[in-house]
Structure formats: structure tokens, C-alpha cells
């Protein structure tokens, strides 16, 4: 597995915003399908955003309109912009990557090859 490093987590009040970042020195993200997952109090591993090598994105209904996934290819960095945060968004957030190609199943955590250690996001009411 390659190292992925997340940053940007922290504590915010409901309605606030945070931007998470993910980078790696082991490979370029441009040829990877990338995603952000989160694991909350219920220990669910839920995808919150994914981006395909061709540029397609996926968001679950719970975050659609509030979260945006993007990449800066020059910096080899993946971002997750989170706005209008809710207490329900409190979780450990993980960056994940898989080799591009084949069919795309952005919600399936088992298909991703490399994971970061996570960054904690806490949203207070």
C-alpha cells in the first residue's frame, strides 16, 4: 500500500465549513479513482464523495449540495470542501485511492487499494 496523508480536520460549529486535503508522494492521483469515506459513531464506512479518472463525481444524498470533491493535478492533491456542516457529519474522514480503469463502483470501500490514516471532523451544535 502507498501512503496517503490527510489534513484539515478539526472542530467547528454547525453551519461552519472545513476543507480536507489528501496527498501522496508515492503515485500521482491523476490515474487513480479517488474518494473520501467517513466512519462515524455507528462504525459505518460511508462514501461521502468520489471522483473518477474521467472526471465524473458521486455524492450520497446526505451530503449532496454541501460537499465538493476536487483535485489539483499540479499539486497532486485531493480536496473535500465541506459547507453547512451538521453534527451528523462528525466522523473520522479517510482518503482512498484505486487504480483507474474497469467499472466504477465509488461506494464500495473494498475496491480501494490505498487509504490514509484519517483526520477527525467534529461538528458541535
N, C-alpha and C positions, 0 to 999 in steps of 0.2 A: 504494500500500500504506500501511496505517496502522502506526504504531509500537506494538509490544508490548515490554514491558520485563520480563525475568525477573530474579529474585533468589533467594538462598537456597542456592546451590550451595556446595560445599566438600569437604573431605576428612574421611572418617570411617572407623572400623574396621568390619570385617564384623560384622553384627549390630546396628549402630547405626541411627539414624534421621535423616532430614532432611525439611524441608518447603520446597518451592519455591513461589514466588509469581509471578504474572503480572498485569500491569495495563496499561491504556492510557487516555490522555486523549482519544483520537480518536473512540471509539464506546463504547456500552455492550455488555457481554458478554451481557446477558440475551436478546438476539435473535440470538445467534451460537451455532453449534455450536463447541465448544471442545475442544482436545486437547493432550496432551503427547506429543511424539516424542523419541526419543533416537538419537544416532549414535555408535556405539562404534568400537572398533579396526577392525572389519571394514567400516566405512563403510556399514552398513545403516541406513536410516532407518525405524525401527520405532516404531509407536504403542505407548505404554505405558498410556495412559488417555484416554478421550474421554467427553464429556458432551453430550447432545442438548439442544436448546432445551426439549423436553418433559420433561427430567429423566432420560431413560434413560442408562445408563453402559455403557461397554465396556472390558474389560481383556483383554489376551492372557494365556494360561496362565502365561507366565513370571513375571508379577508379581501375578497374581490372589491375593488374600488378604494381600498385603503392601503394595500401593499403593492409595490412595484419592484420587479427584478430587472436588473440591467447589468451590462458588462462594459468595462473599459479595456479593450483589447491591448492597447498600448501599455497599460499598467498591469495587465494580466490579473485583473481584479474583478470579482463579482460583488454586487451590491444588493442589499434589500432595503428599500426605503419603506418605512412603516409610519403611517399617519393615522390620526384619530384612534390611538391605541386604547384598548379596553382592558379591564382586569383579566378577562378571559384569555388575553394574549400572553399572559405570564407563563414563561416556559424557558427551557434551555433550547437555544436555536443552533442548528448544525448546518454546515455547508457540506454538500455532497457532489460527487462527480462520477461520470461514467464515460467510457469511450463512445464517441458518436457513431452512428450507423445503426441499421436494423430498425425494427419497430420501436416506437416511443411510448413508454409507459411511465409517465412522470410521477405518478402516485405510489409506485412500488419501490419501497425502500431497499428491498433485497437486490434490485438491479443495479444499484450504485456501488462502485468499486472502492471509492476513497472518501473518507469522512474526516472532518475536523473534530477537535475536542469539545467544541461548543462554546457559546457565550450566553450568559444569563440575561434575560429580559424580565424585569419585574414592573408591573403596572399597578399602581395603587389607586383606590377610588377616592 
